[in-house]
Each structure stands twice: as structure tokens, then as C-alpha cells.
């Protein structure tokens, strides 16, 4: 088991380090791979980054506790993600080509080539840095939990090892190293999940026996959670709408969207999306299935942390070699997201927050190391679940950035001041919503995004009505 796990990690590290051969030593190459990445690599990298330790640990833990009703997470998330991608991805790639920017914040604040977006860029960079650091810490925590169960290591060991490996290939080739390893990791992730799914059904006596066991668990096959904060049909609609907006929130995640900014040709975006969604749907279906099976196989719900369901089940069912594969899959998921988050944080500092963009490769790499150390420190002091940490970061980033990105893709031209107001209002709404506990009824990103869009649309309507007809901005067709 340990040899198989170590072998996969060594392979990932070598793949990442080998990308240094193509490094051109520039800031644009380090953060965007000179926008030269093939569609299949973009798609696999984006799906590996999205399907993080949150999927292996958080989603499976939630499915273990909730049952079939957790399927709405998958349906809502993928549907919302798809809707956003149809409208945003290609336009974001086009905007990246138009401006000399290497970060998500830089592109959003200089979408039309304007020179007065410095304050907006710094704010986007600051918000990105704060939330992505928490997100990166959550990934290291997820990896630690898996190693703690499967190898008996202390809680800190997995986080330390993960941060060291991420630092190695981030130092070697920047985002190109991240994308190459993501592609390899996504293959291991889906193999691990698929093998565990088939093995668990076999261990439970086949499909028919498994379904009968699920029916025996009260409310496990209900279509909606029995403890909805708002009961009845209204609660069910709000539950589905919440996860639809969680999927739309992907466009507000800098570490995922930057993958699509690296595509070698904007006209090939549809190819990258095909790779992305085929892999995403297959993996999410398997993850939901494994989560449901874990509840049947691990019946003592009060004896352990639900977020440890997958590694616990793998240890009990699979032979050592396959346990090593599953463990490598979990760890690969955490690293594929952690490296993306750390690089986005590094870009936020060197390109968005500092008064002068840093071009020196060694300063950029030292910044990356410092960010990795900060994420490790947060991981070691973490007291929250992976699921709650990821949702908090996810909703905060989406509430701040998604409304502005949508407005820009529509063709609106909000001023820097209005953009900042919409961003802060959306973020504040989401955090306030969570503070009062209303997120138990409605995902906080939903009101956050809507508030930001309301401010931007109001400004657009007022501005348009004040202009002569021939000077009014034209909204492009969707």
C-alpha cells in the first residue's frame, strides 16, 4: 500500500518537475503558460482542480449523512457550472488576449483595456488572497485526514508532505507544472473512485442486495433531505436553487478560471469544455455512489467522522495495492487544487497587490513558497470541517467576483467605483447571510450574487438612459 502510494506521488512530482524544460522564465509563462495549453489538458486540469479534496472528503461525508437527496448537489452544481461556462469562458479567454495581464484580477479590472483599474485590481487580489488561502488550507486538511486513517500518520504529517510536494512542482514550472500534474492526477482520481465503487457493490452482495440495504435505512432514499430549514415544496426549490448557484459560482473561482485563460486558442474552448464536463459528470456520479455505499457498509454512524467514510471503507474492502491507488487519488485531488490555489495567491501578491508587477522569477517563486507556508500554518491550526471551509471560501469568492464577470461578459461597462461597491456588497451579503445561519436554508452565494448583479444592472440602466441613443452601449447576444 505504502509503496503504491509513494510510487504515484513520485510520478506526479516528476511530471511537474519535468515541465521546467519548457519554462521561458517570464511572468506570463509562470502564471499562464504563455496561453499555449491544449484543450484536453485545460479540461482535465480544470476538472481536477474543481474535484478537490472537497469531493473525496466533503461531498462523500455529506452523502453519507444525507443519502440520495445529496444527488441534488451534483445536478445543481453541474447544471449551474454548465450555464456559466456557455456564456463566460470564451469571453474571459478573449479578454485575456486583449490585455497584458496574467491574473484573474488583472483581466477583470482591465477588461476593456482601461488604465484606471488599479484599485479594483488590488481589491480583487486581496479578496482572492484571503479566501484562497483558507481554501488551500482545507485541501491540505483533506489530505491529512486520508493519511491519518489509511496510514495511521499523525494529523500534521499529510499537510506537511502535501505542501512540500506542491511547492516542488510549483517552483519548477508554475502553472504549466500544475496543469500537467492535474491531468495525471485526474486519471488516478477517476480510476480510484471507479474501482472503489465496483468493489464496494461486490462486497455488499451485488446491486440488488445493495439497494435493499439502502431501503432499510430510514429516509435514506428520500429525494430531499428530511431536515430542510424551510419545509415543503418551497424548501425543496430553495435547496435545488442553492446548488444551482453553487455551480454558477465556478466562474468566481480564480484558481479554476485561470485554467481556461491558458488555452492555446480561444476558438477551441468547446473542446476543453467537452473534456471538462464528460470527466466531471463521470467522477461526480461515482463520488455520489461511493458516498451512499459507505453508509450501508459503515453502519455505526456515531463512531467516526463522516468525512473519513471513503478512506475507512477503502481500508476495509480493498487489497493493499488498491488502497494505495485510492489514497493516491485522494491525495492527488487535494494537491491538484492546492497548487492551483497557491499559484493564484502568488499572482495576487506579485501582480495585483504590489505597486509594481514583479518580473524576477526568483522573487515570484519565493512568494509561492511563502504562500505555501502560510497555507500549511492555517491547515495545522484548522478546527473546521473540509466541507464548511470550502463552501465558505467558494461562496465568498463567487459573491464578490461572479456578478462583475457576468456584467463584463454581457458588455456592460461599470465604473471602477460601482464595480468595487457591487463586489463588497455581494461579499458582505454572503458573509452576513452565513453569520445569521440562513445558509442552512439558502446557499449564501445566491443572495450575494443577486445583490451584486442588482447594483451593476441598476448602474447600467441609469447610465444607458442618460446617454443619447447613438451612444448607448450595445449588449451582445448570448
N, C-alpha and C positions, 0 to 999 in steps of 0.2 A: 504493500500500500504506500509506504513512505517513498520507496524507490520510484513508483509510477508517478506520484505527486511531484517529486523532485525532478523527474525527467521532463514532465510537461512545463514546469516553471523554468527550467533551464532552456527549453526550446523557445518559450516566449521571450525570455531575456535575450537570447541570441538573435532572434528575428528583429527585435527592437534595436539592438546594438548595431546590427548589420546595416540598418538604414543610414548610418553615419557616412557610408560610402557615397551616398547621393547628396549629402549636405552641401549647400552652397555658402554657408557661413553668413547668411543675411537674416535680418529680422523677418522679412516676408517668407523666407523659406522655413524658418524655425516655427512660425505660428500658423502659416497657411500652406506649407509645402509648395510654394510658388504656384498655387492653384493648378496643380498638374496631376491630381489623383484620378484614377479611373473610376467609372460609375460603380462597378461591383465592389471595389474597395470602400468607396464612400458609403454604399448601402450597408455592407456588413459592419463597418466601423460604427455607423450611426446606431444600428440596432444593438450592437454590443454595448455601446455607451448608454443607451436607453434601458436595456435589460440588465440592470446593475445588480448589486447585492440586494437591492430592494426587491427584485423579482425572486431570487433564490431564497432569501430570508424573510423579507417583509410580506410579500404577497402570499407566499405559501403559508406563513404563520396566520395571516388574516383568513385565508381559505380554510385552514384547519379549524379555526374558531367559528367561522360563519357558514360554511357549506356551499351548496350550489348557488346561493344568492351572490356569491363573490364573482360569478360569471359576468355580472354587470360591470365590474371593474374592467374586465377585458373588452367587452363590447363597447362600452362608453369610451374607454381610453383610446382604442384603435380607431373608432369612428371619428372622434374628435381630432386625433392626430392626422388622420387622412384628410379631413376637411381643411385643416390648416395648411397641410402640405400642398394641396391643389392650388392654393392661392398665394402662398408666401415663398416657398423655397426658390422657385425660379427667379422671382423678383429680387430676393435677397442676393442671389448669385450675380445677377446683373448689376446691382448696386455695388457689390464688392469690386467688380471690374471697373466701374466708373471712378471710384475714389481710391486714393493711395492709403488705404487703411488695412490693418492686419487683425483687428479685433472686432468683435460683435458690437461693442460700444462705439468704436470709431465709425463703423458703417452706418449705424442708426443715427448718429449725430451729424454725419456729413453725407446724408443720403443723396442730396441734390448738388453736392459739390460745394456747399456753402462753407465759408471760412469762420463763421461765428458760433460754432457748436462746441466750443471748449468746455463751458460749464456743464452742458448736458452730457458730454462725453465723460467728464470726471465723475459726475453723479452716477451714471450707469456703471462706470468702472468700480466705484466704491460699493454700490449695492451688490454688484456681481461678486466682488471680493468677499464681502461678509457672508453672503448666503452660500456661495460655492465652497468656502472653507468648511462651513458646517456640513455641507453635503459630502465633501471629501472625507471628513471625519467619520460620517455614517458608513461610508464604504469600507473604511479600514476596520470599523467595529464589526461589520458583517463578516469580513474575512476572519477576524479574530474568533468570532463565535463558532464558525465552522471548524477551525483548527482546534479550538478548545474541546469540542465534542468528539471529533474524529481521531485526534492525536493525543488528547489529554494535555495539551500545552497550556501554560498559564495565559490568562486573558490578554496580556500585553504582547505576547510573542508574535501573534499573527499580524497585529497592526504594525509592529516594528519591521517584520520581514516584508510586508506589502509595501511599506513606504520606501524601503531600501531598493526593492526591485523597480518600483515606479520611477524613483529618482534616477536609476541607472539608465533606463532607455529614454527617459525624457531628456537627460543630459546628452545622450548620444545623438539623437536625431530630431528632437522636438515633436511636432505633431505628426510628421511622417512616421516616426518610430511608433507613436501611439496608434496610428491608423493601421500599420502593418500588424502590430500585435493584436489589435482589436479584431482584425479579420481572422487570425488564427484562433483567438480566444472564442469568437462567436461559434466556430465549428466545434470546438471542445464543449462549449456550453450546451449546444443543442444535442450533441451525442450523449452527454452525461444525463441530461433530463430525459431523453428518449429511452435510454437503457434503464433508468430507474423506474420509469412509468411501466414499461413492459415487465420488468422483474417483479414489481410490487403486485401487479394484477395476477401474475403467476403464483406468487406467494399467498395470495388471498383465495386461491382456488378457481380463478378464471373470471370472466366478465360477469356471468350470471350471479355467481356467489358474491362478487364484489357489490353489485347493485343491491342485492338482498340485504347485505350488511349495512349499506348506506340507508336503506329504508327503515332499518331498525333503530336508527339514531333519531330522536325526536327533532323535527323541524330541519333536519339536515338537507333535505331535498326540496325545501320551500324555495319559491322563486325569488322571494325578497326576505331580507333579514327580519326576524321577529321583533327586534328591538329598535325599529326605526324611531328616530326622535319625533317625527311627525307621522302619526298612524294613518293607515288607509291609503287610498289611491294617490292622494296628494303627496304623501311621504315617499311613495314608490317613484313618482315622477321626479321629485326633487333629488332622490338618490341617483337615478339614471342621469339626470341633467348635470349633477355634480361631477360624475365621472366623465361625461362628455366634455365638460370644461377642463377637467384634468388632462384629457388628451389634447385639447386645443392648446393647453399650457406648454406643450412641447416647443412651440415657436418662441417662447420666452426663456428658453434654456440655452445660454450661450455655448456651453460645452457640447451640446448636440448640434445646434445650428451651424457652428463653425465647420463641422464636417461637410455640410453641403456647400459652404463657401470655398472649400478646397477643390471642388470638382473641376476637371480639366476643360470642360466645355459646357456652358450653361444650357445648350440645346440637348444635352444628354441627361438632363435631370430626370426625365421619365424612366430611364434605365436604372438610375440609382434608386428611385422610388420603388420600382418593381422588386429589386433585390431586398430593399428595406422591409417592405410590407409582407412579402412571402415569408421571409425569415421571422419577422416579428409575430405574425399570426401563428405560425407553427410553434414557436417557442412559448408564446403565452398560453396556447391551448394545453401544451404539455405541462407547464407550470401549474395551471389551474387543476389539471387532472391529478398531478402528484400531490398537491395540497389536499384534495379531497380524499385521496387514498391514504394519506398519512393519518387522517382522523380515524379511519377504520382500522388501520394497523396498530396505531399507538392510541389505545383506548383510555389510558389513565390521564385525563386532561388536566388534572390538578397537580401532577407530579413534575412537570417541567415547563420551560419557556416554549411557547408555541412557535417562536421564531427559530427554534432549533429542531423543528419537525423533520426537515429534509435531511440534514446530516445524521440525525439519530436513526432515521429509517434506513438510510444507506448503510450505516454501520451494522445494522442488524440483518439486513437482507442480502447484501452483495458480497461477492468474494473480494479479497484484499486488492487485487488489481483494479477492479471496477470501482471500489471505494476510492482508490487513488484518482481515477478518472472523474468521479463526481466531485471530490474535493478540489481537484484542479479546475473543474468547471465553475464551482462556487468562487474560488479564489480568482479565476480569470475574470468573472463578472465584476467583482469588486475592483480589480486593477484596471480593467478597461474603462471604467467610469472614473476612478480616482485619478488616473493620469490625465484624462480629458479635463477634469475639474481643476487640477493643479496647473495645467498649461493655461487655462482660461484665467485663473487668478494671476499667474505670472504676467500675462498680456495686460491684465487690468492695471498692474503696477507699472510695468515698463513702458506701456504705450498710452494708457488712459489717465493715470493719476499724476505721474511725474511731469513737471513743466516742459521737459524736452524728451522726445522719444529716444529711447536707448537703442543704439545700433550694435554696440560691442557685445559679441557673442558670450564672452565670459561673464559679463555683468548680467546678461539675460539668464544664463544658466545658474549663476549664484542666486538670483532671485527665485528661480524654480526650486532650488534646494531649500531656501528659506521658507517658501510656501509649504513644501513637503514637511518640514519640521513643525510648522505651525499646525498643519492638519493632524500630524501624529500626536502632538500635545493635546489637541481637542479630543481626539479619539480615546486617549488614555484616561481623560477626565470625564468621559461621557457617562451620563446616568439615564439617558432616554433610549427608547426602542429605535431600531433602524427605521421602522415604518413611520413613526411620528417625526423623526428628524428629516427624512426625505420629503415627506408631504409638506412640512413647514418651509423648507428651502424651495421646493418646487412651486408652491403657491405664492410665495413672496416674489420670486423672480418673474413668474407669469403675470402677476398683478401689476408689477412695475413696468415690464417691457412689452408684453403682448399687445396692449392697446396701441402703443406708439407704432409698433411694427405693422400692425393691421392698417392703421391710418396712412402710413407711408406707402404701403402696397396699393392702397386704394387710389393714391395720387394726391392726398391732402398735403398741405404744406403748413403744419403747425409751427408757430414761432418757438424759439428756444424756451421762453418763459412758460408758455402754455404746455409744452412737452414736459417740462420739469414739474409743473403743477399736476398734470394728469398722472405722471409717474408716482409722485409722492402720495397723491390722493388714493390711487389704486392700492399701493403698498400699505398705507395706513388703514384703509378699509379692511383689507385681508387680515392684517395683524389684530385689529380691533375685533373683528368677527371671531377670530380664534380665541382671543383673550376672554370674551364673554361665553365661550363654549358653544357658539352657534354652529361651529363646523361639524358638530355631531348631527345636525340636520341638513346642512348645505355646505359643500366644499367651499372654503373661504376664497379660493381663486375665482369663483363665479361672480360674487359681488365685486371683488377687486377689479376684475377685468371690465365689468359693465360700468363701474364708476369712471374708470379711466377713459373708456370709449365715449361715455356721455359728455365728459369735459371736452374731448377732442372734437366730437361731432358738433357740439354747441358752438365752439370757436369757428369751425369750418363753415357752418351755416351763417353765422353773423358776418364772417369775412366775405363770403360769397355774395350775400345780399347787399353789402356795402360797395361792391365793385361794379363797374359798368358791365353789361352783358358780354362785350367782346373780350374783357379781361378776366372773366371768371375762370377758375381752374376747371379743367375737364377731367371727370372721373373715368378712369379706364374701365372697360368691361371686364368682368370676372371670367 
